Amino acid sequence: MSELKTILVTGASGLVGRPLCAALEAQGYAVRRLSRGEDAEFQWDVEAGHLDAAAVRGVTAIIHLAGETVAQRWSDEAKTRILSSRVDSTQMLADAILQTEERPIFISASGISYYGVESEELVTESSETGDGFLAEVTRQWEGASQTLMNSGCRVVWMRTGIVLSRQGGALAKMLTPFKMGVGGRIGGGRQKMSWVSLPDLVNMYLFALETPSIFGALNAVAPQPVSNLEFTKTLGFVIGRPTIFPLPSIVVKTLFGEMGNETVLSDLGVMPKQLEAVGYEWVQPELEGALRETIYGDN
Ligand SMILES: NC(=O)c1ccc[n+]([C@@H]2O[C@H](COP(=O)([O-])OP(=O)(O)OC[C@H]3O[C@@H](n4cnc5c(N)ncnc54)[C@H](OP(=O)(O)O)[C@@H]3O)[C@@H](O)[C@H]2O)c1
């Protein structure tokens, strides 16, 4: 029997990591998890600069998802954790790989915040980077694996949109008020939302892993960004509830500060130009079906 290809996954315990690891195993890969957990098979402590170097040896690919959650108030300490958990961890992985002769595929999570907080036009992978704290985080996060790219690794940055899940993230937070009938548009509702279903995001990681021509930035979003108003109406329609209670921007800014401004109030229309160019086929390309499957599906 031929040996299984091994994939090292960081952040495997997270929202994206759990279904991704299950999908990798279902595809016949051996999954190695690198975690902060004490019982972890392979351990690291990014703050302390500790990484079990054996974790990166003999792997076909590394999928790097780990990072401190962005969904918290951005105190100075939180901002430091959000940045360093991504940039320092990438640097540690890169250093460990470069000490070996091996050149595994390196696929890193990144975010559409690379393009800033707002875009007048639709943006693609070749658009310029923008303003804001998260834009700076994504630039440094992607930049930390540039040495790997220069040394011959195939590196992919998954610039991820708003992931639809009922288990966590933005949609899970919206569901309770919407189900109670007190949901509504956020701010003026004109801001664009670039979303991706979780099954598609998992498939995109597998597709990036198995498609040698893919490298560099990849916009991991559905091909149809929508306005917040359209998102709100579609969500209300899918769950059969009214959506007449708008959440004013000033309330979002008061409750969430800078974080609210750069996430729920951001206005980014992002197109998945590279995925379309390489022929990726979306499981859930349109919002209504994606919301229905996310909220009422088996997963
Ligand atoms: N979900 C989204 O809408 C979205 C959108 C754009 C980009 N992304 C990016 O995609 C990646 C995966 O997202 P996700 O939603 O699955 O994230 P998640 O559920 O928050 O999980 C991230 C994982 O990272 C590890 N982690 C958390 N804090 C850490 C810290 N301070 N230092 C080191 N490791 C830490 C944890 O794994 P262990 O406890 O096992 O160490 C955790 O399970 C993240 O980097 C995120 O920024 C997500």
The ligand as a MOL file (V3000), in Angstrom:
LIG
                    3D

  0  0  0     0  0            999 V3000
M  V30 BEGIN CTAB
M  V30 COUNTS 48 52 0 0 0
M  V30 BEGIN ATOM
M  V30 1 N -14.1670 32.7030 9.6210 0
M  V30 2 C -14.0940 33.7650 8.8050 0
M  V30 3 O -15.1280 34.4160 8.4570 0
M  V30 4 C -12.7530 34.2000 8.2590 0
M  V30 5 C -12.7130 35.2310 7.3020 0
M  V30 6 C -11.4820 35.6610 6.8170 0
M  V30 7 C -10.3120 35.0440 7.2610 0
M  V30 8 N -10.3720 34.0380 8.1670 0 CHG=1
M  V30 9 C -9.1140 33.4530 8.6570 0
M  V30 10 O -9.0980 32.0530 8.4760 0
M  V30 11 C -8.4130 31.4230 9.5610 0
M  V30 12 C -9.3070 30.3420 10.1430 0
M  V30 13 O -10.5290 30.9510 10.5330 0
M  V30 14 P -11.4900 30.3010 11.6230 0
M  V30 15 O -12.7780 31.0330 11.5170 0
M  V30 16 O -11.4600 28.8170 11.5030 0 CHG=-1
M  V30 17 O -10.7590 30.7370 12.9790 0
M  V30 18 P -11.0520 30.2300 14.4710 0
M  V30 19 O -12.2920 29.3970 14.5320 0
M  V30 20 O -10.9750 31.4320 15.3480 0
M  V30 21 O -9.8400 29.2390 14.7570 0
M  V30 22 C -8.5090 29.6600 14.6860 0
M  V30 23 C -7.6010 28.6380 15.3850 0
M  V30 24 O -6.3500 29.3160 15.5930 0
M  V30 25 C -5.7690 28.8970 16.8200 0
M  V30 26 N -5.5190 30.1230 17.6250 0
M  V30 27 C -6.4430 30.9530 18.1780 0
M  V30 28 N -5.8310 31.9610 18.8360 0
M  V30 29 C -4.4980 31.7680 18.6810 0
M  V30 30 C -3.3420 32.4660 19.1420 0
M  V30 31 N -3.4500 33.5570 19.8880 0
M  V30 32 N -2.1230 31.9710 18.7830 0
M  V30 33 C -2.0130 30.8390 18.0360 0
M  V30 34 N -3.0730 30.1310 17.5830 0
M  V30 35 C -4.2890 30.5930 17.8990 0
M  V30 36 C -6.7730 27.9660 17.5200 0
M  V30 37 O -6.2960 26.6260 17.3490 0
M  V30 38 P -5.6000 25.8010 18.5710 0
M  V30 39 O -6.3810 26.1340 19.7970 0
M  V30 40 O -5.7370 24.3790 18.1280 0
M  V30 41 O -4.1910 26.2460 18.6470 0
M  V30 42 C -8.0650 28.2060 16.7500 0
M  V30 43 O -8.8640 27.0440 16.6770 0
M  V30 44 C -8.0960 32.5270 10.5890 0
M  V30 45 O -6.7400 32.8650 10.5110 0
M  V30 46 C -8.9730 33.6960 10.1590 0
M  V30 47 O -8.3900 34.9550 10.4030 0
M  V30 48 C -11.5650 33.5910 8.6790 0
M  V30 END ATOM
M  V30 BEGIN BOND
M  V30 1 1 1 2
M  V30 2 2 2 3
M  V30 3 1 2 4
M  V30 4 1 4 5
M  V30 5 2 4 48
M  V30 6 2 5 6
M  V30 7 1 6 7
M  V30 8 2 7 8
M  V30 9 1 8 9
M  V30 10 1 8 48
M  V30 11 1 9 10
M  V30 12 1 9 46
M  V30 13 1 10 11
M  V30 14 1 11 12
M  V30 15 1 11 44
M  V30 16 1 12 13
M  V30 17 1 13 14
M  V30 18 2 14 15
M  V30 19 1 14 16
M  V30 20 1 14 17
M  V30 21 1 17 18
M  V30 22 2 18 19
M  V30 23 1 18 20
M  V30 24 1 18 21
M  V30 25 1 21 22
M  V30 26 1 22 23
M  V30 27 1 23 24
M  V30 28 1 23 42
M  V30 29 1 24 25
M  V30 30 1 25 26
M  V30 31 1 25 36
M  V30 32 1 26 27
M  V30 33 1 26 35
M  V30 34 2 27 28
M  V30 35 1 28 29
M  V30 36 1 29 30
M  V30 37 2 29 35
M  V30 38 1 30 31
M  V30 39 2 30 32
M  V30 40 1 32 33
M  V30 41 2 33 34
M  V30 42 1 34 35
M  V30 43 1 36 37
M  V30 44 1 36 42
M  V30 45 1 37 38
M  V30 46 2 38 39
M  V30 47 1 38 40
M  V30 48 1 38 41
M  V30 49 1 42 43
M  V30 50 1 44 45
M  V30 51 1 44 46
M  V30 52 1 46 47
M  V30 END BOND
M  V30 END CTAB
M  END
